[in-house]
Amino acid sequence: MEAYQGAFADIALSGPTLLKPLVEFSMNKAKEDRTSGKNAYTILLVVCDGTLTDMGQSINALVEASREPLSVVLVGVGNADFKDMDKLDGDGGMLKSSNGNSAVRDIVQFVPFRDYGGAMAGARLAKAVLAEIPDQVTAYMFAKGISPGHPDPPAFETGDNMAGFGVREPAAPPSYEDSVAFNLPGFGPPIPPDL
């Protein structure tokens, strides 16, 4: 935190502040990963010093991006009035594009940097920045019918004797149906798959 704050003593931030191009680039990357079969989720972190110059266009891009495996974290720095940035954070309701389409899920988290000074500032800022990511990832995965899996076990060279280390075959991950039937942690009601 100190190094980050110290860096602002030597630089001057200026506009325009354009979010749309960053959202579109990240959305296209997330879409590319999804269509190529990668089980990946993209998180875009944007540090900005004021309100957006392209607010309407950014909202349109965020509504479109809400269908992709993408979250956008905005960190506002400086003393600007960030009330418009709070509108992007879908906590008050889903974003609506200029043509009336609604976002299918909340993908934006806005955090004003100035609110996180004092003791444990770094930890509190990190907690705020990451607060909505688990729910955003989970909402996307449920909507697409993707169940959590287990990573592949480590590969061992032929002839390795791992018996003494308690290595065993990993258990198969539970099916979605088993998870719902047994109310396993991390599974909630399904989100309609029409995203």
Buried (B, 14 or more C-beta within 10 A) or exposed (E): BEEEEEEEEEEEEEEEBBBBEBBBEBBEBBBEBBEEEEEEBBBBEBEBBBBBEBBEBBBBBBBBBBBBBBBBBBBBBEEBEBEEBBBBBBEEEEBEBEEEBEBBBBBBBBBBBEEBEEEEBEEBBBEBBBEBBEEBBBBBBBBEEBBEEEEEEEEEEEEEEEEEEEEEEEEEEBEBEEBBEEEEEEBEEEBEEEB
